[in-house]
């Protein structure tokens, strides 16, 4: 199971770690931390040294009820970040967390390797065409509505069945356009209650029916810290527990704030499965 990133085949049969880099002032955990160039580069260097295969850059907070950010502002935040990182880490494989096709296009043209779309094209009709044109791997996440409305859209008759149907339709559309490298993300925390998140986690192995790589992103989310009555800052141990469960249920990529600890999960998981 491989994906092609800028001519480099990445084997996802061995789980990989994607480090999160938010260049927003308002992300739920690390918002505003990396506005200074030296701090940003230090963090990227640390994630790469700790074992991250990918760095996922976001310039639009998608936390529940996040405020709207214009396309111009998103571009102004993310393009200089992509350019700065690739100037200092030219071999870095950058994933771009955006639902806007023009942002995706501009980032790819500046050297990004992957597009990570929380809406799977639902928020920008042109996204699939851009992915098809540039032939980059595409992460399709399950979500309803927008970051501003998603938490009011949590009614499902059978959540996993409906998610599988959602992904099947997206995969069919992508294949019809010649998009080869697809990754699916169940979208923990997006248009799902805490109980629904755990139902999806319990049944995560069912997404293997789609025969595509699976990305799991639960790092420090409220599904961890709210049941434990702690803060996001205190949720690393809980994140590690659920990352380990995700690996057991077939996750190929862990998207995390804390790369070192996630890599330890992967290393021990690999040891268990020699």
LODOGU-346794 format. One record per residue (C-alpha): residue number from 0; x, z, y. Coordinates in steps of 0.1 Angstrom, whole numbers. Layout:
% residues N
{n = NUM X = X Z = Z Y = Y}
...
% end
This chain:
% residues 274
{n = 0 X = 0 Z = 0 Y = 0}
{n = 1 X = 19 Z = -13 Y = 30}
{n = 2 X = 13 Z = -22 Y = 67}
{n = 3 X = 34 Z = -46 Y = 88}
{n = 4 X = 46 Z = -30 Y = 120}
{n = 5 X = 66 Z = -55 Y = 141}
{n = 6 X = 80 Z = -72 Y = 110}
{n = 7 X = 88 Z = -39 Y = 93}
{n = 8 X = 68 Z = -31 Y = 61}
{n = 9 X = 58 Z = 6 Y = 60}
{n = 10 X = 50 Z = 19 Y = 26}
{n = 11 X = 20 Z = 42 Y = 28}
{n = 12 X = 19 Z = 51 Y = -9}
{n = 13 X = 42 Z = 79 Y = 3}
{n = 14 X = 23 Z = 98 Y = 30}
{n = 15 X = 35 Z = 95 Y = 66}
{n = 16 X = 32 Z = 116 Y = 97}
{n = 17 X = 20 Z = 103 Y = 131}
{n = 18 X = 30 Z = 125 Y = 160}
{n = 19 X = 5 Z = 129 Y = 189}
{n = 20 X = 17 Z = 123 Y = 225}
{n = 21 X = -11 Z = 128 Y = 251}
{n = 22 X = -2 Z = 116 Y = 286}
{n = 23 X = -34 Z = 129 Y = 300}
{n = 24 X = -40 Z = 160 Y = 322}
{n = 25 X = -70 Z = 172 Y = 302}
{n = 26 X = -65 Z = 168 Y = 264}
{n = 27 X = -77 Z = 198 Y = 245}
{n = 28 X = -44 Z = 211 Y = 233}
{n = 29 X = -14 Z = 194 Y = 250}
{n = 30 X = -29 Z = 180 Y = 282}
{n = 31 X = -5 Z = 178 Y = 311}
{n = 32 X = 25 Z = 189 Y = 291}
{n = 33 X = 45 Z = 156 Y = 292}
{n = 34 X = 40 Z = 143 Y = 327}
{n = 35 X = 77 Z = 147 Y = 335}
{n = 36 X = 99 Z = 119 Y = 320}
{n = 37 X = 126 Z = 142 Y = 306}
{n = 38 X = 100 Z = 164 Y = 289}
{n = 39 X = 82 Z = 134 Y = 275}
{n = 40 X = 114 Z = 119 Y = 261}
{n = 41 X = 125 Z = 153 Y = 247}
{n = 42 X = 92 Z = 156 Y = 229}
{n = 43 X = 93 Z = 121 Y = 215}
{n = 44 X = 129 Z = 127 Y = 203}
{n = 45 X = 119 Z = 159 Y = 186}
{n = 46 X = 90 Z = 143 Y = 168}
{n = 47 X = 112 Z = 114 Y = 155}
{n = 48 X = 139 Z = 138 Y = 145}
{n = 49 X = 113 Z = 160 Y = 127}
{n = 50 X = 103 Z = 130 Y = 106}
{n = 51 X = 74 Z = 112 Y = 124}
{n = 52 X = 71 Z = 76 Y = 113}
{n = 53 X = 47 Z = 68 Y = 142}
{n = 54 X = 41 Z = 81 Y = 177}
{n = 55 X = 5 Z = 79 Y = 189}
{n = 56 X = 1 Z = 77 Y = 226}
{n = 57 X = -32 Z = 85 Y = 243}
{n = 58 X = -40 Z = 82 Y = 280}
{n = 59 X = -77 Z = 88 Y = 279}
{n = 60 X = -88 Z = 122 Y = 265}
{n = 61 X = -115 Z = 117 Y = 238}
{n = 62 X = -123 Z = 154 Y = 235}
{n = 63 X = -161 Z = 162 Y = 236}
{n = 64 X = -175 Z = 157 Y = 271}
{n = 65 X = -142 Z = 143 Y = 284}
{n = 66 X = -145 Z = 128 Y = 319}
{n = 67 X = -145 Z = 91 Y = 323}
{n = 68 X = -111 Z = 74 Y = 331}
{n = 69 X = -110 Z = 39 Y = 346}
{n = 70 X = -92 Z = 11 Y = 328}
{n = 71 X = -68 Z = 9 Y = 358}
{n = 72 X = -59 Z = 46 Y = 355}
{n = 73 X = -54 Z = 44 Y = 317}
{n = 74 X = -31 Z = 14 Y = 322}
{n = 75 X = -12 Z = 32 Y = 349}
{n = 76 X = -6 Z = 61 Y = 326}
{n = 77 X = 2 Z = 44 Y = 294}
{n = 78 X = 22 Z = 12 Y = 302}
{n = 79 X = 51 Z = 31 Y = 319}
{n = 80 X = 51 Z = 56 Y = 290}
{n = 81 X = 54 Z = 28 Y = 264}
{n = 82 X = 82 Z = 12 Y = 284}
{n = 83 X = 101 Z = 45 Y = 289}
{n = 84 X = 99 Z = 54 Y = 252}
{n = 85 X = 110 Z = 20 Y = 239}
{n = 86 X = 139 Z = 19 Y = 264}
{n = 87 X = 153 Z = 51 Y = 250}
{n = 88 X = 139 Z = 48 Y = 214}
{n = 89 X = 138 Z = 10 Y = 207}
{n = 90 X = 131 Z = 15 Y = 170}
{n = 91 X = 101 Z = 37 Y = 176}
{n = 92 X = 68 Z = 26 Y = 161}
{n = 93 X = 42 Z = 33 Y = 188}
{n = 94 X = 5 Z = 35 Y = 181}
{n = 95 X = -18 Z = 32 Y = 211}
{n = 96 X = -49 Z = 54 Y = 212}
{n = 97 X = -74 Z = 33 Y = 231}
{n = 98 X = -108 Z = 17 Y = 227}
{n = 99 X = -102 Z = -9 Y = 255}
{n = 100 X = -90 Z = -44 Y = 245}
{n = 101 X = -71 Z = -50 Y = 277}
{n = 102 X = -52 Z = -18 Y = 273}
{n = 103 X = -44 Z = -27 Y = 237}
{n = 104 X = -33 Z = -62 Y = 247}
{n = 105 X = -10 Z = -49 Y = 275}
{n = 106 X = 6 Z = -23 Y = 253}
{n = 107 X = 12 Z = -47 Y = 224}
{n = 108 X = 28 Z = -71 Y = 249}
{n = 109 X = 51 Z = -42 Y = 260}
{n = 110 X = 61 Z = -34 Y = 224}
{n = 111 X = 35 Z = -12 Y = 208}
{n = 112 X = 31 Z = -16 Y = 170}
{n = 113 X = -4 Z = -3 Y = 162}
{n = 114 X = -38 Z = 1 Y = 179}
{n = 115 X = -58 Z = 33 Y = 171}
{n = 116 X = -94 Z = 27 Y = 182}
{n = 117 X = -118 Z = 57 Y = 181}
{n = 118 X = -147 Z = 34 Y = 184}
{n = 119 X = -138 Z = 7 Y = 159}
{n = 120 X = -146 Z = -20 Y = 184}
{n = 121 X = -180 Z = -5 Y = 194}
{n = 122 X = -170 Z = 2 Y = 229}
{n = 123 X = -153 Z = -31 Y = 236}
{n = 124 X = -165 Z = -63 Y = 219}
{n = 125 X = -132 Z = -80 Y = 225}
{n = 126 X = -111 Z = -55 Y = 206}
{n = 127 X = -113 Z = -73 Y = 172}
{n = 128 X = -103 Z = -106 Y = 188}
{n = 129 X = -72 Z = -90 Y = 204}
{n = 130 X = -62 Z = -74 Y = 171}
{n = 131 X = -66 Z = -107 Y = 153}
{n = 132 X = -46 Z = -126 Y = 179}
{n = 133 X = -16 Z = -102 Y = 179}
{n = 134 X = -18 Z = -93 Y = 142}
{n = 135 X = -10 Z = -56 Y = 145}
{n = 136 X = -23 Z = -29 Y = 123}
{n = 137 X = -56 Z = -15 Y = 134}
{n = 138 X = -69 Z = 20 Y = 129}
{n = 139 X = -107 Z = 21 Y = 128}
{n = 140 X = -123 Z = 55 Y = 133}
{n = 141 X = -158 Z = 67 Y = 127}
{n = 142 X = -177 Z = 78 Y = 158}
{n = 143 X = -211 Z = 75 Y = 174}
{n = 144 X = -217 Z = 70 Y = 211}
{n = 145 X = -189 Z = 78 Y = 235}
{n = 146 X = -167 Z = 109 Y = 240}
{n = 147 X = -192 Z = 119 Y = 267}
{n = 148 X = -223 Z = 116 Y = 243}
{n = 149 X = -210 Z = 119 Y = 208}
{n = 150 X = -218 Z = 156 Y = 202}
{n = 151 X = -255 Z = 148 Y = 208}
{n = 152 X = -255 Z = 122 Y = 180}
{n = 153 X = -249 Z = 143 Y = 149}
{n = 154 X = -280 Z = 136 Y = 128}
{n = 155 X = -273 Z = 120 Y = 94}
{n = 156 X = -294 Z = 118 Y = 63}
{n = 157 X = -262 Z = 114 Y = 41}
{n = 158 X = -231 Z = 116 Y = 63}
{n = 159 X = -205 Z = 102 Y = 39}
{n = 160 X = -228 Z = 75 Y = 26}
{n = 161 X = -235 Z = 64 Y = 62}
{n = 162 X = -198 Z = 65 Y = 70}
{n = 163 X = -189 Z = 43 Y = 40}
{n = 164 X = -215 Z = 18 Y = 51}
{n = 165 X = -201 Z = 19 Y = 87}
{n = 166 X = -166 Z = 12 Y = 75}
{n = 167 X = -177 Z = -15 Y = 51}
{n = 168 X = -193 Z = -34 Y = 79}
{n = 169 X = -162 Z = -30 Y = 101}
{n = 170 X = -139 Z = -41 Y = 73}
{n = 171 X = -160 Z = -72 Y = 67}
{n = 172 X = -159 Z = -82 Y = 103}
{n = 173 X = -121 Z = -76 Y = 105}
{n = 174 X = -115 Z = -96 Y = 74}
{n = 175 X = -136 Z = -125 Y = 87}
{n = 176 X = -112 Z = -127 Y = 117}
{n = 177 X = -81 Z = -126 Y = 95}
{n = 178 X = -71 Z = -90 Y = 103}
{n = 179 X = -51 Z = -78 Y = 73}
{n = 180 X = -36 Z = -44 Y = 81}
{n = 181 X = -65 Z = -19 Y = 84}
{n = 182 X = -65 Z = 19 Y = 83}
{n = 183 X = -96 Z = 40 Y = 83}
{n = 184 X = -100 Z = 74 Y = 100}
{n = 185 X = -131 Z = 96 Y = 92}
{n = 186 X = -130 Z = 109 Y = 128}
{n = 187 X = -131 Z = 146 Y = 123}
{n = 188 X = -147 Z = 162 Y = 153}
{n = 189 X = -163 Z = 130 Y = 166}
{n = 190 X = -202 Z = 130 Y = 164}
{n = 191 X = -200 Z = 157 Y = 137}
{n = 192 X = -208 Z = 194 Y = 136}
{n = 193 X = -183 Z = 218 Y = 122}
{n = 194 X = -203 Z = 220 Y = 89}
{n = 195 X = -204 Z = 182 Y = 88}
{n = 196 X = -166 Z = 180 Y = 93}
{n = 197 X = -162 Z = 202 Y = 62}
{n = 198 X = -186 Z = 182 Y = 42}
{n = 199 X = -166 Z = 151 Y = 50}
{n = 200 X = -134 Z = 169 Y = 42}
{n = 201 X = -148 Z = 180 Y = 8}
{n = 202 X = -157 Z = 144 Y = 0}
{n = 203 X = -126 Z = 127 Y = 16}
{n = 204 X = -115 Z = 112 Y = -17}
{n = 205 X = -146 Z = 90 Y = -17}
{n = 206 X = -131 Z = 69 Y = 12}
{n = 207 X = -106 Z = 56 Y = -14}
{n = 208 X = -134 Z = 34 Y = -26}
{n = 209 X = -127 Z = 12 Y = 5}
{n = 210 X = -92 Z = 6 Y = -9}
{n = 211 X = -75 Z = 10 Y = 25}
{n = 212 X = -50 Z = 35 Y = 38}
{n = 213 X = -66 Z = 67 Y = 51}
{n = 214 X = -56 Z = 86 Y = 83}
{n = 215 X = -66 Z = 122 Y = 87}
{n = 216 X = -65 Z = 138 Y = 122}
{n = 217 X = -76 Z = 175 Y = 122}
{n = 218 X = -46 Z = 189 Y = 141}
{n = 219 X = -57 Z = 221 Y = 160}
{n = 220 X = -93 Z = 209 Y = 163}
{n = 221 X = -123 Z = 232 Y = 168}
{n = 222 X = -133 Z = 228 Y = 132}
{n = 223 X = -103 Z = 250 Y = 125}
{n = 224 X = -101 Z = 275 Y = 154}
{n = 225 X = -139 Z = 281 Y = 159}
{n = 226 X = -146 Z = 294 Y = 123}
{n = 227 X = -115 Z = 315 Y = 126}
{n = 228 X = -124 Z = 328 Y = 160}
{n = 229 X = -90 Z = 319 Y = 174}
{n = 230 X = -77 Z = 294 Y = 200}
{n = 231 X = -62 Z = 259 Y = 195}
{n = 232 X = -28 Z = 274 Y = 202}
{n = 233 X = -32 Z = 297 Y = 172}
{n = 234 X = -45 Z = 270 Y = 148}
{n = 235 X = -12 Z = 257 Y = 133}
{n = 236 X = -16 Z = 276 Y = 101}
{n = 237 X = -52 Z = 264 Y = 96}
{n = 238 X = -40 Z = 229 Y = 104}
{n = 239 X = -14 Z = 231 Y = 77}
{n = 240 X = -40 Z = 243 Y = 52}
{n = 241 X = -63 Z = 214 Y = 59}
{n = 242 X = -35 Z = 189 Y = 60}
{n = 243 X = -25 Z = 199 Y = 25}
{n = 244 X = -61 Z = 195 Y = 13}
{n = 245 X = -62 Z = 161 Y = 30}
{n = 246 X = -31 Z = 150 Y = 11}
{n = 247 X = -47 Z = 162 Y = -21}
{n = 248 X = -77 Z = 140 Y = -13}
{n = 249 X = -58 Z = 109 Y = -7}
{n = 250 X = -46 Z = 109 Y = 30}
{n = 251 X = -18 Z = 84 Y = 37}
{n = 252 X = -12 Z = 94 Y = 73}
{n = 253 X = -14 Z = 128 Y = 89}
{n = 254 X = -20 Z = 126 Y = 127}
{n = 255 X = -6 Z = 158 Y = 142}
{n = 256 X = 7 Z = 177 Y = 172}
{n = 257 X = 32 Z = 196 Y = 150}
{n = 258 X = 54 Z = 171 Y = 131}
{n = 259 X = 79 Z = 194 Y = 115}
{n = 260 X = 51 Z = 215 Y = 98}
{n = 261 X = 32 Z = 184 Y = 87}
{n = 262 X = 64 Z = 169 Y = 72}
{n = 263 X = 69 Z = 201 Y = 52}
{n = 264 X = 34 Z = 195 Y = 38}
{n = 265 X = 43 Z = 160 Y = 28}
{n = 266 X = 77 Z = 169 Y = 13}
{n = 267 X = 62 Z = 196 Y = -9}
{n = 268 X = 33 Z = 174 Y = -18}
{n = 269 X = 58 Z = 147 Y = -29}
{n = 270 X = 77 Z = 173 Y = -49}
{n = 271 X = 45 Z = 182 Y = -67}
{n = 272 X = 39 Z = 145 Y = -75}
{n = 273 X = 73 Z = 134 Y = -87}
% end
